Amino acid sequence: MQKGTLRRLIAGVATATLLAGGVASVQPAVSAEVSVSRIGGTDRYETSALISQAGFAPGVDTVFVVSGQNHPDALAVGPAAGKLRAPVLLTRTQGLPGTIAAELDRLDPQHIVVVGGAVAVSDAVVKALGAYAPDVRRIAGVDRYDTAALVSRQYFDVAIGNAYVASGENFPDALPASAAGGHLGAPVLLTAKNNLPPVTDAALERLDAKRLMVVGGESAISDAVLGQILENSVIDGYRLAGSDRYETSAAVSAHAFGQADTVFLANGMQYPDALSGASLAALRGGPVLLVSNSAVSPSVCREIDRLNPSHVVALGGSGSVNDAALTTAARGCAGLPGAPAPVPTPTPNPTPGVPTPGGDVPPAVTITCSQFQTQRQAQDFYDYWVGKGFGDFYHLDDDGDGTPCEDLPRT
């Protein structure tokens, strides 16, 4: 195959149009009349059910079920769900949450597809799902890379137009790619930073995509692996990357969308809400952009202005995306008369002795629930290290339901 031409796309930088409906000229700033809404429950599982209710009527053909406690197997699901117009619901590893059971009862699907092995979604949960659909099956490989390849084989034909490759070692870059993939009909495959897994390489060769979009900078996917990936592109290859996860999400959006009536915001330090939201975003034809809890980055502001939406929707409760950030985004961020200035990201304030989450390796210290002031602090700390692939490293979640330190006051 001819090796594709590499282009690096960063949100906010003028580029040529790459796809039908792709990068367009900058549009006027978002109007102050843009409506805002929130889809958020008391936890990630209720939020997942509410996202499903917002877009999917009873009688859907297929529902995807993925772990709400670990992200790797679920990262590739969004494009398949977008293609099938199917919701993505989260479950605990060892038990089906009541809110998810109720939503499955409402949806009354014909097929339930569990993505991930028994470590992610137990056989007991798969058995319980049999009460909600006549056909329940599991797609699982030997690891996250194999699972993503199997999803692409199941739902995407060869000689497709586009495909994404994102890091399988962390979640932020794959989240916006998942929503964009649902919009473009492009699968998401996963790679390690310094090694292209053979199953991913084989999947790329099978897909024979005209264009390959590699999401994330060199800290996520090395140039050496980038070169290996692009050997599988027929026409072009692009690295979609920014200086951080927020700018990268804007670059992914700028590449995939012209204008969008609805824009979805998700917390870039947590994965569950964006996982569930990818299928709804694909259904509504809008991107998922990453923000912090209380601020919208300038690159995301510029991308929202360019998209010129009528609706901005926060995924998750105010602990994920607060009202100030939602309002800021809807008013076009800075630069619009009357728009509030972006709210600075606050420094986390755990009880002294608990390190602020940061870096790629958890500190080798003892941390217990008694060292946090609120459950929200413990949740943010827990989610950060789960997102880095270390699971419940500090043993804060005794019952394994994804909610650590449940006896602490919530806020």
VEXDREN-2710 file (C-alpha; in Angstrom, 1 decimal):
% VEXDREN-2710
k/r/px/py/pz
1/MET/0.0/0.0/0.0
2/GLN/1.1/3.6/-0.5
3/LYS/2.1/5.2/2.8
4/GLY/-0.3/8.0/3.6
5/THR/0.9/11.6/3.9
6/LEU/1.1/12.7/7.5
7/ARG/-0.6/15.9/8.6
8/ARG/-0.7/17.2/12.1
9/LEU/-3.9/19.0/13.0
10/ILE/-4.3/21.3/16.0
11/ALA/-7.5/23.0/16.9
12/GLY/-7.6/26.7/16.2
13/VAL/-5.1/26.5/13.3
14/ALA/-6.4/27.1/9.8
15/THR/-6.3/23.9/7.7
16/ALA/-7.6/22.8/4.3
17/THR/-10.9/20.9/4.3
18/LEU/-10.1/17.2/4.7
19/LEU/-13.4/15.4/4.6
20/ALA/-16.9/16.1/3.5
21/GLY/-18.3/18.0/6.4
22/GLY/-14.8/18.4/7.8
23/VAL/-12.8/21.5/8.7
24/ALA/-14.6/24.6/7.7
25/SER/-14.0/28.3/8.0
26/VAL/-14.4/29.8/11.4
27/GLN/-18.0/30.7/12.1
28/PRO/-19.4/33.6/14.2
29/ALA/-19.2/33.3/18.0
30/VAL/-21.9/31.3/19.7
31/SER/-25.0/33.3/20.5
32/ALA/-26.0/34.1/24.1
33/GLU/-29.3/32.4/23.1
34/VAL/-27.7/29.0/23.0
35/SER/-29.7/26.6/25.2
36/VAL/-27.9/24.5/27.9
37/SER/-28.9/21.3/29.5
38/ARG/-27.4/18.6/31.7
39/ILE/-27.7/14.8/31.6
40/GLY/-26.5/13.6/35.0
41/GLY/-27.5/11.2/37.7
42/THR/-26.4/10.4/41.2
43/ASP/-23.6/8.2/39.8
44/ARG/-22.1/7.0/36.5
45/TYR/-24.7/4.2/36.2
46/GLU/-27.7/6.5/36.5
47/THR/-26.1/9.0/34.2
48/SER/-25.6/6.2/31.7
49/ALA/-29.3/5.3/31.9
50/LEU/-30.4/8.9/31.6
51/ILE/-28.2/9.4/28.5
52/SER/-29.9/6.4/27.0
53/GLN/-33.3/7.8/27.8
54/ALA/-32.4/11.1/26.1
55/GLY/-31.8/9.4/22.8
56/PHE/-33.3/6.0/22.5
57/ALA/-36.9/4.7/22.4
58/PRO/-38.1/1.3/23.6
59/GLY/-37.7/-1.4/21.0
60/VAL/-34.1/-0.7/20.0
61/ASP/-32.4/-3.6/18.2
62/THR/-29.1/-3.6/20.1
63/VAL/-27.7/-2.4/23.4
64/PHE/-24.0/-2.4/24.2
65/VAL/-23.0/-3.0/27.9
66/VAL/-19.5/-2.2/29.1
67/SER/-17.7/-1.9/32.4
68/GLY/-18.2/1.3/34.4
69/GLN/-15.2/0.5/36.5
70/ASN/-12.5/0.2/33.9
71/HIS/-12.2/1.8/30.5
72/PRO/-9.9/-0.1/28.1
73/ASP/-12.4/-2.6/26.6
74/ALA/-15.1/0.1/26.2
75/LEU/-13.1/2.6/24.2
76/ALA/-13.8/1.1/20.9
77/VAL/-17.6/0.7/21.4
78/GLY/-18.8/4.2/20.5
79/PRO/-18.4/4.0/16.7
80/ALA/-20.1/0.6/16.6
81/ALA/-22.9/2.0/18.7
82/GLY/-23.2/5.0/16.5
83/LYS/-23.4/2.8/13.4
84/LEU/-26.2/0.7/14.9
85/ARG/-27.9/3.6/16.6
86/ALA/-27.6/1.7/19.8
87/PRO/-27.1/3.0/23.4
88/VAL/-24.1/2.2/25.6
89/LEU/-24.9/1.3/29.2
90/LEU/-22.4/0.9/32.0
91/THR/-22.4/-1.9/34.6
92/ARG/-20.5/-2.9/37.6
93/THR/-18.1/-5.8/37.2
94/GLN/-19.9/-8.1/39.6
95/GLY/-23.5/-6.8/39.6
96/LEU/-26.0/-5.1/37.3
97/PRO/-27.0/-1.8/38.9
98/GLY/-30.7/-1.3/39.4
99/THR/-30.8/1.8/37.3
100/ILE/-29.3/-0.1/34.4
101/ALA/-31.7/-3.0/34.8
102/ALA/-34.6/-0.6/34.7
103/GLU/-33.3/1.0/31.6
104/LEU/-32.8/-2.3/29.9
105/ASP/-36.4/-3.2/30.8
106/ARG/-37.6/0.1/29.2
107/LEU/-35.5/-0.4/26.1
108/ASP/-36.6/-4.0/25.5
109/PRO/-33.8/-4.8/23.0
110/GLN/-33.4/-7.9/20.8
111/HIS/-29.7/-8.1/21.3
112/ILE/-27.3/-7.2/24.1
113/VAL/-23.6/-7.1/23.3
114/VAL/-21.2/-7.2/26.2
115/VAL/-17.8/-5.8/25.3
116/GLY/-14.9/-7.0/27.4
117/GLY/-13.9/-10.2/29.2
118/ALA/-15.0/-11.5/32.5
119/VAL/-12.5/-9.4/34.4
120/ALA/-14.4/-6.3/33.1
121/VAL/-18.0/-7.7/33.1
122/SER/-18.4/-11.0/35.0
123/ASP/-20.2/-14.0/33.7
124/ALA/-22.8/-13.5/36.5
125/VAL/-23.7/-10.1/34.9
126/VAL/-23.9/-11.6/31.4
127/LYS/-26.2/-14.3/32.8
128/ALA/-28.4/-11.6/34.5
129/LEU/-28.6/-9.7/31.2
130/GLY/-30.4/-12.7/29.7
131/ALA/-33.6/-11.5/31.5
132/TYR/-33.7/-8.4/29.2
133/ALA/-33.0/-9.7/25.7
134/PRO/-33.4/-13.0/23.8
135/ASP/-29.8/-12.8/22.5
136/VAL/-26.9/-11.9/24.8
137/ARG/-23.3/-12.3/23.7
138/ARG/-19.8/-11.2/24.6
139/ILE/-17.1/-9.7/22.4
140/ALA/-13.7/-10.1/24.2
141/GLY/-10.2/-10.6/23.1
142/VAL/-7.1/-11.6/25.0
143/ASP/-6.5/-7.9/25.8
144/ARG/-7.8/-4.4/25.1
145/TYR/-6.1/-4.2/21.7
146/ASP/-7.6/-7.5/20.6
147/THR/-11.0/-6.5/21.8
148/ALA/-10.9/-3.3/19.8
149/ALA/-9.8/-5.3/16.7
150/LEU/-12.7/-7.8/17.2
151/VAL/-15.2/-4.9/17.5
152/SER/-13.9/-3.4/14.2
153/ARG/-14.1/-6.8/12.5
154/GLN/-17.7/-7.4/13.7
155/TYR/-19.1/-4.0/12.7
156/PHE/-16.9/-2.5/10.0
157/ASP/-16.3/-3.6/6.4
158/VAL/-13.1/-3.4/4.5
159/ALA/-12.1/-0.5/2.2
160/ILE/-13.7/2.0/4.6
161/GLY/-13.2/5.8/4.4
162/ASN/-11.7/6.5/7.8
163/ALA/-10.4/4.9/10.9
164/TYR/-9.0/6.2/14.2
165/VAL/-6.1/4.9/16.3
166/ALA/-5.7/6.0/19.9
167/SER/-3.7/5.1/22.9
168/GLY/-4.9/2.0/24.7
169/GLU/-2.8/3.0/27.8
170/ASN/-5.0/6.0/28.8
171/PHE/-8.5/7.1/27.9
172/PRO/-8.6/10.9/27.1
173/ASP/-7.7/10.8/23.4
174/ALA/-10.0/7.9/22.6
175/LEU/-13.1/9.5/24.1
176/PRO/-13.6/12.3/21.5
177/ALA/-12.4/9.9/18.8
178/SER/-15.2/7.5/19.8
179/ALA/-17.9/10.1/19.3
180/ALA/-16.3/11.3/16.0
181/GLY/-16.0/7.7/14.8
182/GLY/-19.7/7.2/15.4
183/HIS/-20.4/10.3/13.3
184/LEU/-18.1/9.3/10.4
185/GLY/-18.6/5.5/10.5
186/ALA/-15.0/5.1/11.5
187/PRO/-13.8/2.4/14.0
188/VAL/-11.4/3.2/16.8
189/LEU/-8.4/0.9/17.2
190/LEU/-5.9/1.0/20.1
191/THR/-2.2/1.0/20.3
192/ALA/0.6/1.1/22.9
193/LYS/2.8/4.1/22.9
194/ASN/6.0/2.4/21.7
195/ASN/4.7/-0.8/20.2
196/LEU/2.0/-1.3/17.6
197/PRO/0.2/-4.5/18.7
198/PRO/0.1/-7.2/15.9
199/VAL/-3.7/-7.5/16.3
200/THR/-4.0/-3.7/15.6
201/ASP/-1.7/-3.8/12.7
202/ALA/-3.6/-6.8/11.2
203/ALA/-6.9/-5.0/11.8
204/LEU/-5.7/-1.8/10.0
205/GLU/-4.5/-3.9/7.0
206/ARG/-7.9/-5.6/6.9
207/LEU/-9.8/-2.4/7.0
208/ASP/-7.7/-0.8/4.2
209/ALA/-8.9/2.6/5.2
210/LYS/-8.4/5.6/2.9
211/ARG/-7.6/7.9/5.8
212/LEU/-6.1/7.0/9.2
213/MET/-6.4/9.5/12.1
214/VAL/-3.9/8.9/14.9
215/VAL/-5.2/10.7/18.0
216/GLY/-2.8/12.1/20.5
217/GLY/0.7/13.6/20.6
218/GLU/4.1/11.9/20.9
219/SER/3.7/11.4/24.6
220/ALA/0.7/9.1/23.8
221/ILE/1.8/7.5/20.5
222/SER/5.5/7.7/19.4
223/ASP/6.5/8.8/16.0
224/ALA/7.9/5.3/15.3
225/VAL/4.5/3.7/15.9
226/LEU/2.8/6.5/14.0
227/GLY/4.9/5.6/10.9
228/GLN/3.9/1.9/11.3
229/ILE/0.3/2.9/11.5
230/LEU/0.4/5.1/8.4
231/GLU/1.8/2.3/6.3
232/ASN/-1.8/1.0/6.3
233/SER/-3.4/4.2/5.0
234/VAL/-4.4/4.3/1.3
235/ILE/-4.5/8.0/0.8
236/ASP/-3.7/10.1/3.9
237/GLY/-2.8/9.9/7.5
238/TYR/-3.1/12.6/10.2
239/ARG/-1.9/13.1/13.7
240/LEU/-4.7/14.9/15.5
241/ALA/-3.1/16.4/18.5
242/GLY/-2.9/19.4/20.8
243/SER/-0.9/20.5/23.8
244/ASP/-3.2/18.6/26.1
245/ARG/-6.3/16.4/26.2
246/TYR/-8.6/19.4/25.8
247/GLU/-6.9/20.8/22.7
248/THR/-6.7/17.3/21.3
249/SER/-10.5/16.8/21.7
250/ALA/-11.0/20.1/19.8
251/ALA/-8.6/18.9/17.0
252/VAL/-10.6/15.7/16.7
253/SER/-13.9/17.7/16.5
254/ALA/-12.5/20.2/13.9
255/HIS/-11.5/17.3/11.7
256/ALA/-14.8/15.5/11.8
257/PHE/-17.4/18.2/12.0
258/GLY/-18.5/21.2/10.0
259/GLN/-21.1/22.8/12.1
260/ALA/-23.0/21.0/14.8
261/ASP/-26.4/21.8/16.3
262/THR/-25.5/20.1/19.6
263/VAL/-22.2/20.0/21.4
264/PHE/-21.6/17.6/24.3
265/LEU/-19.1/18.4/27.2
266/ALA/-17.5/15.8/29.3
267/ASN/-14.9/15.9/32.1
268/GLY/-11.5/15.1/30.6
269/MET/-10.2/13.6/33.8
270/GLN/-12.9/10.9/34.0
271/TYR/-14.1/8.5/31.4
272/PRO/-17.6/7.0/32.3
273/ASP/-19.8/9.9/31.1
274/ALA/-18.1/10.3/27.8
275/LEU/-18.2/6.5/27.2
276/SER/-22.0/6.5/27.5
277/GLY/-22.4/9.8/25.7
278/ALA/-20.5/8.8/22.5
279/SER/-23.5/7.0/21.1
280/LEU/-25.9/9.9/21.9
281/ALA/-23.4/12.3/20.3
282/ALA/-23.3/10.2/17.2
283/LEU/-27.1/10.1/17.1
284/ARG/-27.3/13.9/17.3
285/GLY/-24.4/14.6/15.0
286/GLY/-22.3/16.4/17.5
287/PRO/-18.8/16.1/19.1
288/VAL/-17.8/15.3/22.6
289/LEU/-15.4/18.0/23.8
290/LEU/-13.4/17.6/27.0
291/VAL/-13.4/20.2/29.7
292/SER/-12.3/20.4/33.3
293/ASN/-14.8/20.4/36.1
294/SER/-15.0/24.2/36.2
295/ALA/-13.2/25.6/33.2
296/VAL/-13.3/25.5/29.4
297/SER/-9.9/25.7/27.7
298/PRO/-9.3/28.4/25.0
299/SER/-8.9/25.7/22.3
300/VAL/-12.3/24.2/23.2
301/CYS/-13.8/27.7/23.3
302/ARG/-12.6/28.4/19.8
303/GLU/-14.0/25.0/18.6
304/ILE/-17.4/25.7/20.1
305/ASP/-17.5/29.1/18.4
306/ARG/-16.6/27.5/15.1
307/LEU/-19.2/24.7/15.5
308/ASN/-21.9/27.4/16.1
309/PRO/-24.3/25.1/18.1
310/SER/-27.8/25.7/19.2
311/HIS/-27.5/23.4/22.2
312/VAL/-24.6/22.7/24.7
313/VAL/-25.1/19.6/26.8
314/ALA/-23.1/18.6/29.9
315/LEU/-22.6/14.9/30.5
316/GLY/-22.6/14.1/34.1
317/GLY/-23.6/16.0/37.3
318/SER/-22.1/19.3/38.5
319/GLY/-19.2/17.3/40.0
320/SER/-18.2/16.5/36.5
321/VAL/-18.9/19.7/34.6
322/ASN/-20.2/22.5/36.8
323/ASP/-22.8/25.1/35.9
324/ALA/-20.2/27.9/35.4
325/ALA/-18.3/25.8/32.8
326/LEU/-21.5/24.9/31.0
327/THR/-22.7/28.5/30.9
328/THR/-19.2/29.7/29.8
329/ALA/-19.2/27.3/26.9
330/ALA/-22.8/28.2/25.8
331/ARG/-22.0/31.9/25.8
332/GLY/-19.0/31.5/23.5
333/CYS/-16.4/31.6/26.3
334/ALA/-14.2/34.7/26.4
335/GLY/-14.6/37.4/23.8
336/LEU/-18.4/37.6/23.6
337/PRO/-20.0/40.7/25.2
338/GLY/-21.4/39.7/28.6
339/ALA/-19.8/36.3/28.6
340/PRO/-18.2/35.3/31.8
341/ALA/-14.4/34.7/31.8
342/PRO/-13.3/31.1/32.0
343/VAL/-13.3/29.9/35.5
344/PRO/-9.7/28.8/36.6
345/THR/-9.3/25.2/37.5
346/PRO/-9.2/25.0/41.3
347/THR/-6.5/23.2/43.1
348/PRO/-7.8/20.0/44.7
349/ASN/-8.1/20.3/48.4
350/PRO/-7.8/17.0/50.1
351/THR/-6.9/16.7/53.7
352/PRO/-3.1/17.4/54.2
353/GLY/-1.2/14.2/53.5
354/VAL/-3.1/13.2/50.4
355/PRO/-1.1/14.0/47.3
356/THR/-2.8/15.8/44.5
357/PRO/-3.3/13.4/41.6
358/GLY/-0.8/13.9/38.8
359/GLY/1.8/12.2/36.8
360/ASP/1.7/8.7/35.4
361/VAL/2.7/6.5/38.4
362/PRO/0.9/6.6/41.8
363/PRO/3.1/7.5/44.8
364/ALA/4.1/4.6/46.9
365/VAL/2.4/5.9/50.1
366/THR/-0.5/4.6/52.2
367/ILE/-3.8/6.4/51.5
368/THR/-7.0/5.7/53.3
369/CYS/-10.5/7.1/53.1
370/SER/-10.0/8.9/56.4
371/GLN/-7.6/11.2/54.7
372/PHE/-10.3/12.7/52.5
373/GLN/-12.8/15.4/53.5
374/THR/-15.5/14.4/51.0
375/GLN/-16.5/11.5/48.8
376/ARG/-16.1/13.7/45.8
377/GLN/-12.4/14.2/46.6
378/ALA/-11.9/10.5/47.0
379/GLN/-13.8/9.8/43.7
380/ASP/-11.7/12.3/41.8
381/PHE/-8.5/10.8/43.2
382/TYR/-9.7/7.2/42.5
383/ASP/-10.9/8.0/39.0
384/TYR/-7.5/9.6/38.1
385/TRP/-5.5/6.5/38.9
386/VAL/-8.2/4.1/37.4
387/GLY/-7.8/6.3/34.2
388/LYS/-4.1/5.7/34.3
389/GLY/-4.6/2.0/34.3
390/PHE/-3.8/1.3/37.9
391/GLY/-7.3/0.3/39.1
392/ASP/-8.1/0.7/42.8
393/PHE/-4.4/1.0/43.6
394/TYR/-5.0/2.4/47.1
395/HIS/-7.9/0.0/48.0
396/LEU/-10.4/2.8/48.5
397/ASP/-13.4/0.9/47.0
398/ASP/-14.1/-2.0/49.3
399/ASP/-17.1/-3.4/47.4
400/GLY/-15.7/-2.8/43.9
401/ASP/-18.7/-0.8/42.7
402/GLY/-16.6/2.1/41.4
403/THR/-17.6/4.4/44.2
404/PRO/-14.8/4.8/46.8
405/CYS/-15.1/5.9/50.4
406/GLU/-18.9/5.8/50.4
407/ASP/-19.3/6.6/54.0
408/LEU/-17.8/10.1/53.6
409/PRO/-20.1/13.1/53.0
410/ARG/-20.6/13.6/49.3
411/THR/-19.5/17.2/49.0
END
